[in-house]
């Protein structure tokens, strides 16, 4: 009976994923056609033209795939394309993973419907896990489908829109099944290197200065998170009763939350997203995935004298190791 129930739950998950992906693709229109339409808003047209420029730059300068990804546009009529659920044990920073045929094992579970994601999160919470749920504006199908540019990506500033295209295309260059931290850190590295080159070549000094400031703020926050993770790992390894561990855990996470909130406020950024919800192990998972191995990839890029062909080969060798 338990096996049958588990298979039924898995089937339901794959059905929603297939329906959600079909809905995204069915709404896609070639960008050229959207630009040619008389009722296309002026600002949307400007952003889509920027996408076309970034897409060609990705091919010519970053040696990213020349295919039909990000050559179409889809308006999903919602703020996010999927909602991801992250989970970790109460006294561990090792994320729960889920395994899929194409992506392999990943440290999150995605849903095209927010209510489905929240239901899964509540189930995990009732099972005793730390849980975090977040809306995701973009994702990659790893080249299996022609990923469109989404309306969910259009709320960002220009630099972030371009960065996301570079990031998602990078997944098509190199993807290691079962290693989310490697994959996301690699794509973040390509995004970073690509945006710097993009802004430099366009002579966008103000945008470059702003991007540099945000990179530095992100670096500081990651250092704060890494320090807290070290404290938590040390705590979880100790032979203490659960009540004592729980109390010390909350003290560490509370201090981290206040420290990051102060950094954001000092930088003129809104700290409320960090301060609104209590931190837990699961909320730290995405940061480790996207930034955890970034220093390693920066070193590879420098050793390759900023040549992307060399960098990609070095990253592939690192993946094999």
N, C-alpha and C positions, 0 to 999 in steps of 0.2 A: 504493500500500500504506500509506504514512504517513497519507494523508487518511482512508482507511478505518479505520485504527487509532484516529485522533483522534476520528472520529465515534462509534466504538464506545465509547471511554472516556467521551465526553460523554453518550451514551445511558445508560451504566451509572450515571453520577452523577445524572441526572435521575430514573432509576428509583428509586434509594435515597431521593432527596428526596421523591418522590411517596408511596412506601411509608411513609416516616417521618411525613409530614404526615397521611396517612390514619390511621396508628396513634394519633397524638395526638388527632385529632378523634373517632375511634371510642371512645376511653376517656372522653370528656367527658360529664359529667352536669350538669344545671342545679343551681346552688348551692342553690336553694330545696329541691330534692329531697334533696340531700346533708344539709342541715340538718335535714330532717324525718325522716331515717333514724335508727332507734334505735341502730344500731351505730356511728354517727359519733363518733369520739373528741371529748372535751370541748374540748381545745385546738385541734383542727382546726376545730370549729364556731366557736370564738371568733375564729380568724383569718379564716374565711370571712365572718363577720358584719362584721369590720373591712373586708374587701374590698368588701362591699356598700356600706358607708358611704363608703369612699373613691371608689367608682365613681360614686355620686350626687354627691359633692363635685366630682369631675372635670367632671361635666356642668354643675352649677349655678355653680360658682365659677371653673373654669378654661376653660370653654367648649369642652371636649373632646367628641368624638363621642358621641352618645346612640344606641348600637347594641347588638348582642348580644355584643360582645367583653368578656371578663372577667366574664361572668355564668354561666359554667359552670366545673366543676373536673375535672381529669384527673390521676389518679395513674399515672405512667409507670413506677413501680417501679425507678427509677434516680436517680442524683444530678444528672444534667444532661440537658437536652432535646437539645442538639446540642453538637458539638465543632468549634470553628473553627480553621482553619489560616491563619496569617499568614506572609508571606514577603517578604523584601527582598534585593537584591543584597548581596554581602559589603561593598562599598564605596559604598553609597548608602542613603539613608533613604527613598527613593521606594518605596512598597510595590508588590508585584505585585498586579494586579487581575484579577478574573474577571468576565465579563459574562453576565447572565441576562435573560430576556425581561421579567420584571416589575420586578425590583430595579434593572436597569441594571448598570453596572460597580461592583463593590464591592471593598474591600481585604481580603477574607477569603473563605474557602471553607468552607461548613458541612457537617457530616456527622452523621447521626443515630446512627451506630455509631462508637464510639471507635476501634476497630481500623482502620476505613476512614480515619479522620482521621490516625491515626499512620502508616499506609501512605503516604498522600499526603505527609505531612510528611517522611518518610524519602526519598521520591522527589525532593522539592524539595531536600533536603539533599544528596543525591548529585549533583544538578545544580549544586551550588555556592552555593545560596542560604542566607542566614540564615533560620531557621525557628522559629516558636513555635506551640504548640498549647495550647488552653485550653477547658475545659468551660464551657458557657453555660447558665445556668438559665432564661432567657426570651428570646423574640424576637417580632417582630411580622410578621404576614403583610400588613401595610399595608391592612387592612380587607378583603382578598380572602376571608378566612375569619373565622369567629367565634372569635377566639383565647381559649382557656380559661386560667384560673388553674391553675398546675401545682404538683405536690408539690415540684418542684425549687426553687420560690420560698419554700417554707414554712420553710426552715432559717434564714432571715434574721430580724433583729429587725423589729418592727412598722413602724418608720419606713422601712426599706429595702423592705419589701413594698409599702407605699403608693407610695413613690417609683418603683418599677419599673412599676406600673400607669400612673402619670402619664407616665413616659418612653415606654412602648410605645404608648400612645394618641396621644402627640404625633406619632409617625410617620404617623398617619392624617390629621393636619391638614396636614402639609407634608413632602413627600419629593421630593428632586431626584435624578433618575437620574444615576448616575455621579459623585456627590459625597458620599462616605461621611463626610468630615470635616464638611461642612455639616450633613448629616442627624443625625449623632450629637451634634454640639455643640448643635444646636437642641433635640433631645429632652432632652439633659442640662440645658439651660437651663430648659425647661418643668418638668422634674422638680424642679429646685432652687427655682424660684419657687413651684411648687405645694406642695411640702413645707413651706416656710416659712409660707405662708398657712394650710395645714392645721394645723400645730402651734400657730400663734398663735391661731386660732379655737377650738381645743380647750383652750387654756390649759395646754398640756403643757410647763411650764417646764423640767422636768428633761430631757425628751426634746429640747426645743429647744436647751438648753445643750449636750447631747451632740452633737446634729447640727451645731451651730455649730463645736464643737471638731474634729469630723471633717472638715468643709468646710475649715477652716483648715489642717489637716494635709495634706489633698489639694492645696490651693493651694501649699503649700510644696514638696511632692513634684513637682508639675508644674513649678514654677520650676526645681527641680534638673534635671529631665529636659530642659527647654527649654535650659538652659545647656549641658548635655552635648551636645544635638543641634547647637547652634551650633558647639561645638568639633569635633564629628564632621564636619559639613558643610565646615568650613574644612580639616580634614585630608584629606577625600576629594577636595577640589579641587586639592590640591598634587601636584606631579610627583615622586612618591617611588616606590620600588620596592614591590612588594606586601608583602614581608616587613617593611619598615619601617612601612608603613601598618597592617599587622596588629598589630604590637607596640604602636604608639601607640593604636590603636583599643581594644585590650584594657585599656590603662592608663586611658583615659578612662572606659570602661564599668565597670571594676573600682572606680574612685573613686566613680562614681555609685552603684553597688550598695552600697558601704559607707556612703555618706552617707545613702541612703534607709533602710538597715537601722538606722542610729543614730537617725534621726528616729522611726521606728516604735517602737523600743525605748524611747526617751525618752517617747513618748506612751502607753506601756503596751500597745502592740500587738505581736503576734507578728511578728518580722522574718523568720522562717524561709522563708516563700514567696518572698521577694525574694533571700535569701541561698543558697537551695538550688540554684538553677540559674543558670548563667552567662548574663549579659546579652548580647544581640546586637541588631542593627538591627530585627529582626522583633518583638522584645518591646517595643520602643518605639512600634510602629505603633498599637496600640489607644489609647494615651494621647493621641497626637496627634489621633486620630479623635474621641474623646469630649470632649476638653477644648480642642482647638486654637482654636476660634472662640468659646469661651464668653464671653470679655470683650466681644466685639462684640455678642452677644445681651444681655448684661447692660446695656450702654449703650442698646440699643433699648428694653428694658423700662423703664429709668429715664426715657428720653425720652417714653415713653407713659404716664408717671405710674402705672405698674403696672396698666394696663388690658390685659387679654388680647386683646380684639378688636383694639385698636390694635397691640399687639405682633405678633400673627399677620400682620396686613396689612403691617407694616414688614418682617417676616421674609420674606414673599412677595416684596416689592419687592427685598430684598437678594438673594433667590434668582434673580430675573429679571436682576439686574445681573451 
